[in-house]
Amino acid sequence: MSKVFICAAIPDELATREEGAVAVATAIEAGDERRARAKFHWQFLEHYPAAQDCAYKFIVCEDKPGIPRPALDSWDAEYMQENRWDEESASFVPVETESDPMNVTFDKLAPEVQNAVMVKFDTCENIT
């Protein structure tokens, strides 16, 4: 019975800097992790033949419920920008986005600052 595995190829810094290599991911079906790893290496080099000259870290993990994964049998560079490998859980996790310091929740402001906003803008509408 086939299982779905998430596979990623992450280039080292030198390959990224000099060759413009980017991290890519895909999901493949295989009987076990060993077969998934072999299938992934073969498909990766077939799809990216120039990658033979670069150093890559290959990560393969079984798909689990709740884990984001790329589409089956398609190469996805965005997936690697939106997710990162977590050694502790041995799975991919979403990248935490940094909050914008310019976005402030009105109710969390000090009362004096809330008053200043009300005086300046005459309302707190459109202020989150």
C-alpha positions in Angstrom: 0.0 0.0 0.0 1.4 3.4 -1.0 1.8 6.2 1.4 2.3 9.9 0.7 5.7 11.5 1.5 6.7 15.1 1.6 10.1 15.6 0.0 12.2 18.7 -0.1 15.6 19.6 -1.6 17.3 22.5 0.1 20.5 23.9 -1.5 23.5 25.0 0.5 24.4 28.6 0.8 27.1 28.4 -1.9 24.6 26.9 -4.5 22.1 29.6 -3.6 24.6 32.5 -3.9 26.5 31.4 -6.9 24.1 29.2 -8.9 20.8 30.8 -7.9 19.5 27.5 -6.6 16.2 27.5 -4.7 14.6 25.0 -2.3 11.8 23.0 -3.8 9.4 20.4 -2.5 7.0 17.8 -3.8 4.8 15.1 -2.5 5.2 11.6 -3.8 3.6 8.2 -3.3 5.8 5.3 -2.3 5.6 2.1 -0.2 8.0 3.3 2.5 10.5 6.1 3.3 13.5 4.3 1.7 11.6 4.0 -1.6 10.3 7.5 -1.3 13.8 8.9 -0.8 15.1 6.9 -3.9 12.2 8.0 -6.0 12.6 11.6 -4.9 16.3 11.7 -5.7 15.7 10.2 -9.2 12.8 12.6 -10.0 14.7 15.6 -8.6 17.8 15.0 -10.8 15.6 14.2 -13.8 13.7 17.5 -13.4 16.7 19.6 -12.4 19.7 18.2 -14.2 21.9 21.2 -13.3 21.4 20.4 -9.6 24.1 17.7 -10.0 26.7 20.4 -9.6 25.3 21.8 -6.4 25.1 20.5 -2.8 21.5 19.8 -1.6 20.1 18.6 1.7 17.3 16.1 1.0 14.4 15.8 3.5 11.8 13.1 3.3 9.0 12.6 5.8 5.7 10.8 5.8 2.6 13.0 5.3 0.5 13.3 8.5 -2.9 15.0 9.1 -2.6 18.7 9.8 0.8 19.1 8.1 0.8 21.3 5.1 2.1 19.6 2.0 2.8 20.4 -1.6 0.7 18.9 -4.4 1.4 15.4 -5.5 4.0 15.1 -8.3 4.6 18.8 -8.8 7.6 20.9 -7.9 6.8 23.8 -5.5 9.3 26.5 -4.5 6.6 28.5 -2.7 6.0 25.6 -0.2 9.6 26.0 1.0 9.1 29.8 1.6 5.9 29.2 3.5 7.1 26.2 5.6 10.3 25.1 7.3 11.7 21.8 8.5 11.3 21.3 12.3 13.9 18.8 13.6 12.1 18.4 16.9 8.8 17.2 15.4 10.5 15.7 12.3 7.9 17.4 10.1 7.3 20.6 8.1 5.7 23.5 10.0 4.4 26.9 8.7 6.8 29.8 8.9 5.7 32.3 11.5 5.1 35.6 9.9 6.5 38.7 11.7 3.8 41.0 12.8 3.9 44.5 11.5 4.8 47.0 14.3 2.6 49.6 12.6 -0.5 47.4 13.2 -1.8 48.0 16.7 -4.9 46.7 18.4 -6.8 49.7 19.8 -8.0 47.9 22.9 -4.5 47.0 23.9 -3.3 50.6 23.8 -2.9 52.5 27.1 -5.9 54.7 28.0 -3.9 57.9 27.4 -3.0 56.7 23.9 -6.6 55.6 23.2 -7.8 59.1 24.2 -5.1 60.7 21.9 -6.3 58.6 19.0 -10.0 59.6 19.6 -9.0 63.3 19.8 -6.9 63.1 16.6 -9.1 60.9 14.5 -12.5 61.5 16.2 -13.2 57.7 15.9 -11.6 54.4 16.3 -13.2 53.0 13.2 -10.8 51.2 10.8 -8.3 51.0 13.7 -7.8 47.5 14.7 
